Amino acid sequence: MASNECWFTTSVPYRRTPEIQARLDSQRDTIVDAAGSLLAEHGYAGCSVAAVAARARVAAGTVYRHFDGKAELVGEVFRAVAGREVDAVRAAVAGSSGVLAQTTAVIDTFAGRALKAPRLAYALLAEPVDPVVDALRLEFRTAFRDVIVEVVADGVDSGDLPPQSATVVAAALVGAIGEALVGPLAAGTGDPDTVSTLITFASRAIGAADATHA
């Protein structure tokens, strides 16, 4: 009788070399940069996988090796851009003193930067997008709201603002500012007085004593 033979195989996990990983990381960064530039130029609708691949000078299949699809790719761009915008507003507030100056810093930075890059800002704020990206948009609005919450809460604590719910007021301001910007951003134009008008509106809305911006 022939003896039973057992064959064992061992599998060694594939490990990318540092050189290969660096090349893949660079390729991914190139794809994300391409998506970011297309988003800024043509919005979400114009940021297809095919268009991104062409801009990045790679095959569409290469894009899919890094991302499941357009929503995941643009989601990464959204996180980076939204994070940068919120950081800019936080820095502007940190560099200002007093509730009026901080309120001015919030609106001037957020609205001013949006109007300088209208197509990208419209994509961030209002353009129809996939649900995954829409959820990221909500996170962006919440982060921006939280910056305003701190300004209003500090103003109430210092006695410079009347008692109020900082969270409710901040959320209302984010909604109002976004709504006021949608039209100009969609049209790619902006009234020179838009930012100063929003500063006056926001200052009056929170009950600042010297809301004289015009």
Helices and strands as residue ranges (DSSP letters): H 18-42, H 49-56, H 60-66, H 70-94, H 99-116, H 118-125, H 131-158, H 166-187, H 194-206
